[in-house]
Amino acid sequence: MYPPIEPYEKGRLDVRVSPTLTHSLYYEVSGNSNGVPVVFLHGGPGGGVDPKDRQFFNPNKYKIVLFDQRGAGKSTPSACLDHNTTWDLVADIERLREKLSIEKWHVFGGSWTFHFEGRVIIMSLTQTHPNRARSLVLRGIFTLRKSELRFFYQDGTSHLFPEEWSYYVRPVEPRKRDDMIKAYHGLLNDPDEKIRLGAAKAWSRWEMATSRLFVSQDSLERAEEDNFALAFARIENHYFVNDGFMRDGQLLEEQSIAKIRHIPIIVVQGRYDVVCPPTTAWALKTAWEANESASFTFHLVPDAGHSSREPGIEKKLVEAADDVVEKY
């Protein structure tokens, strides 16, 4: 990772969505003001950016743009679910690009889970605006298929982390545990603030506890922070209970992949990622390479889980960012 840096610009992108609601999105720009633009898309949805996210990029070569998506991080109103869909976020990214007078930028992110960066939104963005991306650097591939959600939130990762699964299911009545995402939707929107907060912390802990090969105490403590847990859990669950506001498998359909196959892509995937298992990254690779002339660079890190903070994944992501800024 590059040394820590501070933004030279901070601002707000205000999006009025109704007479009574304006989403105010926090953004920042760091690095070289005349450098090659890159936009970093955080995960969750609902995770927010972190100062360390700037350090994936060479500050002498990149103009580094970070922002908090609707309801996340420093964006307001916090944890707001109104007018908060995949396609709203895609439109926000275009608004930000235009506000900053950027013609094309590199797009960097992954997952869509706590600062492990925004891969679903990247795929949706580039398939909607394919001529605005210089390159794609993705980590921990997640396409929001029902099978992926079922593995992590219902029957899959639970077999590997039974002690953490017991924490996750605790707030849910046994008779409702056949659909944990739906059950949590009720809890996270309960009129009782205490019930909402308890559910948010349990939901957030499940992901924090399973994102690395070795459980990070810092991540578990983050899940106990009221504001973070509420935004992270409520927004994430909102997207998942609504199937990401898209068809099952839409991002892997040939008509979708064909729109972005010309964009250079590098994928970094942890072998032991139990949040977004490697099978999805392989499905993306297979779909991408259906056209034999397409280029797909795939790094399967042998000693890593999901988190972008895993040493092997950090290393490959920095190398990927260094590579694309020179080539594209």
Backbone hydrogen bonds, N-H to C=O, Kabsch-Sander energy under -0.5 kcal/mol:
donor,donor_aa,acceptor,acceptor_aa,energy
2,Y,55,Q,-3.1
8,Y,29,V,-2.2
9,E,29,V,-1.6
11,G,27,Y,-2.5
13,L,25,L,-2.4
14,D,12,R,-0.7
15,V,13,L,-0.5
15,V,23,H,-3.1
16,R,14,D,-0.6
17,V,15,V,-0.7
17,V,21,L,-2.1
18,S,21,L,-1.5
21,L,18,S,-0.9
23,H,15,V,-2.6
24,S,22,T,-0.6
24,S,76,T,-3.0
25,L,13,L,-2.8
25,L,23,H,-0.7
26,Y,24,S,-0.5
27,Y,11,G,-2.1
28,E,66,L,-2.6
29,V,9,E,-2.6
30,S,64,I,-2.2
32,N,62,Y,-2.8
33,S,31,G,-0.6
35,G,32,N,-2.1
36,V,61,K,-2.9
38,V,63,K,-2.3
39,V,106,H,-2.7
40,F,65,V,-2.8
41,L,39,V,-0.5
41,L,108,F,-2.5
42,H,40,F,-0.6
47,G,43,G,-2.1
48,G,43,G,-0.6
53,D,50,D,-2.3
54,R,51,P,-1.4
55,Q,52,K,-1.6
56,F,53,D,-1.0
57,F,54,R,-1.3
61,K,58,N,-1.2
62,Y,58,N,-2.3
63,K,36,V,-2.2
64,I,30,S,-2.7
64,I,62,Y,-0.7
65,V,38,V,-2.8
65,V,63,K,-0.6
66,L,28,E,-2.2
66,L,64,I,-0.5
67,F,40,F,-0.7
68,D,26,Y,-2.3
69,Q,67,F,-0.5
72,A,69,Q,-2.5
75,S,72,A,-2.5
76,T,24,S,-2.3
79,A,71,G,-2.9
80,C,77,P,-1.4
84,N,81,L,-1.0
89,L,85,T,-2.0
90,V,86,T,-2.1
91,A,87,W,-1.8
92,D,88,D,-2.0
93,I,89,L,-2.1
94,E,90,V,-1.7
95,R,91,A,-2.2
96,L,92,D,-2.5
97,R,93,I,-2.4
98,E,94,E,-2.4
99,K,95,R,-2.5
100,L,96,L,-2.2
101,S,98,E,-1.3
102,I,97,R,-2.4
103,E,101,S,-0.5
105,W,132,R,-2.3
106,H,37,P,-2.5
107,V,135,S,-2.3
108,F,39,V,-2.4
109,G,137,V,-2.5
110,G,41,L,-0.7
111,S,139,R,-1.9
111,S,140,G,-0.8
113,T,117,E,-0.6
116,F,113,T,-2.3
116,F,114,F,-3.3
118,G,41,L,-3.8
119,R,111,S,-1.7
119,R,117,E,-1.1
120,V,111,S,-1.4
122,I,118,G,-1.3
123,M,119,R,-2.5
124,S,120,V,-2.5
125,L,121,I,-2.7
126,T,122,I,-2.8
127,Q,123,M,-1.8
128,T,124,S,-1.3
129,H,125,L,-2.8
132,R,129,H,-1.7
133,A,130,P,-0.5
134,R,105,W,-2.1
136,L,264,P,-2.5
137,V,107,V,-2.2
138,L,266,I,-2.8
139,R,109,G,-0.9
140,G,268,V,-2.0
149,L,145,R,-1.9
150,R,146,K,-2.6
151,F,147,S,-1.8
152,F,148,E,-1.7
153,Y,149,L,-2.9
154,Q,150,R,-1.6
155,D,150,R,-3.1
157,T,151,F,-2.2
159,H,156,G,-1.7
160,L,157,T,-1.5
161,F,157,T,-1.8
165,W,161,F,-2.4
166,S,162,P,-1.5
167,Y,163,E,-0.7
168,Y,164,E,-2.0
169,V,165,W,-2.5
170,R,166,S,-0.8
172,V,169,V,-1.7
176,K,173,E,-2.3
177,R,174,P,-1.3
179,D,176,K,-1.3
183,A,179,D,-2.4
184,Y,180,M,-2.7
185,H,181,I,-1.7
186,G,182,K,-1.5
187,L,183,A,-1.6
188,L,184,Y,-3.2
189,N,185,H,-0.7
190,D,187,L,-1.3
193,E,191,P,-0.7
196,R,192,D,-2.2
197,L,193,E,-2.6
198,G,194,K,-2.2
199,A,195,I,-2.3
200,A,196,R,-2.3
201,K,197,L,-2.2
202,A,198,G,-1.8
203,W,199,A,-2.7
204,S,200,A,-2.4
205,R,201,K,-2.3
206,W,202,A,-1.7
207,E,203,W,-1.2
208,M,204,S,-2.4
209,A,205,R,-2.9
210,T,206,W,-0.7
210,T,207,E,-0.6
211,S,207,E,-0.6
217,Q,215,V,-0.6
220,L,216,S,-1.8
221,E,217,Q,-2.2
222,R,218,D,-1.9
223,A,219,S,-1.6
224,E,221,E,-1.1
225,E,222,R,-1.7
229,A,225,E,-2.9
230,L,226,D,-2.4
231,A,227,N,-2.0
232,F,228,F,-3.0
233,A,229,A,-2.6
234,R,230,L,-2.1
235,I,231,A,-1.9
236,E,232,F,-2.0
237,N,233,A,-2.6
238,H,234,R,-2.0
239,Y,235,I,-2.0
240,F,236,E,-2.2
241,V,237,N,-3.0
242,N,238,H,-0.8
243,D,240,F,-1.6
244,G,239,Y,-3.4
245,F,242,N,-2.3
246,M,243,D,-1.1
250,Q,247,R,-2.0
252,L,249,G,-1.4
253,E,249,G,-0.6
253,E,250,Q,-1.1
256,S,253,E,-1.0
257,I,253,E,-2.6
258,A,254,E,-2.7
259,K,256,S,-0.8
260,I,257,I,-1.5
261,R,257,I,-1.1
263,I,260,I,-2.0
266,I,136,L,-2.3
267,V,297,T,-3.0
268,V,138,L,-2.7
269,Q,299,H,-2.8
271,R,301,V,-2.8
272,Y,304,A,-2.5
273,D,270,G,-1.4
274,V,210,T,-0.5
274,V,272,Y,-0.7
280,T,277,P,-1.8
281,A,277,P,-0.6
282,W,278,P,-2.4
283,A,279,T,-1.8
284,L,280,T,-2.2
285,K,281,A,-2.4
286,T,282,W,-2.6
287,A,283,A,-2.3
288,W,284,L,-2.8
289,E,285,K,-2.4
290,A,287,A,-1.1
291,N,288,W,-0.9
292,E,290,A,-0.7
294,A,291,N,-2.1
297,T,265,I,-2.0
298,F,296,F,-0.6
299,H,267,V,-3.0
300,L,298,F,-0.6
301,V,269,Q,-2.7
301,V,299,H,-0.8
304,A,301,V,-0.9
306,H,211,S,-1.2
307,S,211,S,-2.9
310,E,307,S,-1.4
314,E,310,E,-2.9
315,K,311,P,-2.3
316,K,312,G,-1.7
317,L,313,I,-2.5
318,V,314,E,-2.4
319,E,315,K,-2.3
320,A,316,K,-2.2
321,A,317,L,-2.4
322,D,318,V,-2.4
323,D,319,E,-2.1
324,V,320,A,-2.5
325,V,321,A,-1.6
326,E,322,D,-0.8
326,E,323,D,-0.5
327,K,323,D,-1.7
328,Y,324,V,-2.7
